[in-house]
């Protein structure tokens, strides 16, 4: 594997993904300090963005991975592949938008937003835009153009942050002089609804940066190619949908399983605390952006299984490092959210482990993508989603948001184990189980020491000891990298 290339691209994608989304996550303290937990306002944000993630997976229907696969496939015209996919996704997005806007009131009422159907309409437009842009972002990754990728990501993030700061910090200062602003703020749930309108404005601005990529529409549409693309991608659609269900079904189902204000309050607490755990999803995403094109570009290489094995090992090692860092510095990181939300901090290690399972499952998924057996991904993800949903339906009414955390853990864990054992029979890969197990055991031991041996110490002493533990873990990573050279 070209580790140098992987490291370089991961660093650039990481800057746009990790640093960019971290900047965006700085809005969470703003939201939690300006939106009281007992109001349930942050529960609305959590719920609607969960719907957005689900429908984004539906509208892209696996075409990002399909673009990588067919652009590097012998006998296929890469430009024709891009043009055909762009048109397919664009058509589906327009159809979706027309359906939602024509049935906006009944759909909004069914989702619990009869008083504010404009929230649902706004999010539908955002999803349609984001799905179309996702294909163009994938094209940038395919062409190894991470700098433009990064620039366009920041073109959304920075204006979004500035507009949110205006809404929650500047607008309240203007209420006395401009009563109309006060009325606007109150009418949209004390600024909550304005978050969605801000998102729409920023997404529309990013679209302007993709004008050069829109020429792909002129590459034409190949009906025969479209059939081959759809045949390959339909299992990926199922895979993507059930995969995203594992991430958001709890947040979508929660208001139905625990209705009323209490449900919104608990969902808001859970949604805020989960944000602290999302450093894991940021690492997974940055790794994926760099790793996926390299694997598919090298899929004709007989050494591809070695690429998968090396990638898996380093993914596990570094995500465990992130897990330890978050857990060791929780006395500091908890101030990321307002104290009213601290009741949910206990779910963070469970959610982070679920995210690690999800990342491992993603790395394991290459065996069926490279061998064109994508239906296996759909089957395994469906089983994982069924486990997660069952845990939520059974236990949310009894233990609230704790069921959401354990549901994700059980769902991703099930899919991960199925993928490993089936994959070793269908597409054997010599994963370095020994090294992965050693680092996993070490991380578990360090976490146990922190959790049970250090919890009663003064905060400064606990942080000092945990820092030494973290430095030891980093040193052992360095030793492992040096050993492989």
Phi, psi and omega in degrees: 000143177279083184296328180295316179295318179298316181296319181296311182291323178298322180297317182288313178296326179296324179297318180282327183273302184288306181294317180299309181289332175297318177299320178293325179291343175295347175288336183299312175302321178299312180297314185288333178277336180259341179244107184297143181301320184289346178284336183077006182297321180288339173295324177296314179300313181299317183293312183291324177289336174293316176300320181299315180297319180296313183286336174295319176297322180293317186282337175271340177033050174075009186285344176293310177294322179298323177299316178297315185295312186278335178290337180251015182265136180299137178088356180254143177272113185301321180293318180294323177299312181298313181298319181293316179295318180300318180290320179299311181294321178297317180296314180297320179297318179295318180297317179299314182296318179297319181294314182294314183292329179284337180241033189300315185293310179295324178295315180298320179296319180294329180276352180094018182237041180300327181285340182221067178297338179296333176298314182292318179297319179297315181293328177296318178295318178301315181298316181298317178297313184296324179296315180295318179293331181300323179292321180288325173297320178295324177297321178296320178294318180299321181274005180056055179241065185293335182291317177292321176306311181296317183299318181288327175296317179289335177295337173272313190295312186294309177299325179297317178296314183297318180292323178292322176298322178296315183298314190263343180247319185272314182307313181301334179286343183260000187299320182296320182275335183228083182303332181297324177294322178297316180297318178299315181298314182290317183298331179256051174054047177056048175094346183299313181295330181293339177300319183289320179295323177298317178301316180298316179300314183291321177298321179295323179294320179298325181304327180296329180288348182261011181305317178298324181287342180291345177297345176300336176298334180278356179285351175096172181233122181253112184297318179295318178296320180301321179295319179293321179298314182292324177297320179287323192271341185298322175295328178293328176297311177300315179302314182294317182296311181289331176295315180288331175299323177300331182271327190237350184301323179299321182285333177281318183284333189308312181298334178278326181279332176225081186287169176088187183298322181300321178297317179294322179296311180297320179296322177296318178297312180298314181299322180290316181292324179299330180300325178295324181283349188285359173303330180292318180291331177294316178296318180298316182293316179298318179296318181296316182302322181275325190281320186299311179299323181295317181295314182289325177294333180256015186291343177274354183276133180297343181272005182306318177303326177293323176300314180297318182295315180295316179299318179299313183302310183289331176298311182297315182301313185281330176288328174294326175298316178296319178302311180297319181299316180295314183291322181293326184256021179301325177302336177266314186294335181297338178287357173299332178238162183289144184308333178300339183261357187293344180301337183263007184298335182296341182280347189300311179298327179293315180295321180294321177294323176298321179293324176296317177301319180297318179295319177296319178299320177298315179297322178291338186293344184294337182296321180272340175285317181288333179262010178057037176246050188295342179299332177297322178298319179297317181296311184292321179293323179297319178296315178299317179295321179298319178297313181298315181295319179299316179299318180294312183297320183285319192253342180302315179298341183263316186236010175064223188292345175299327178295327178297315181295312181290331177295316177296319179301312182292318182294310180293322179298319179296312181297321180298312182294318178299316182296321181294308186290321177289319181298324181292340176270323185273326185209075188301133177230133182276071180295145180278075185298323183300309181295318178300317180295320180297313180291325178295317178296320178297314180297319179297319179295317180295319179295321179297318177300314180298316187288321188250335185259336187250354190296334182264001179281160172304147186303318183295323180287320178299316179296322180296314180294318180294326177296319176297320177299317182294319178296324176297317180297316179297319178299318180291329174297314180301320178297322180292317179296317179296323180296327184279345183287000000 
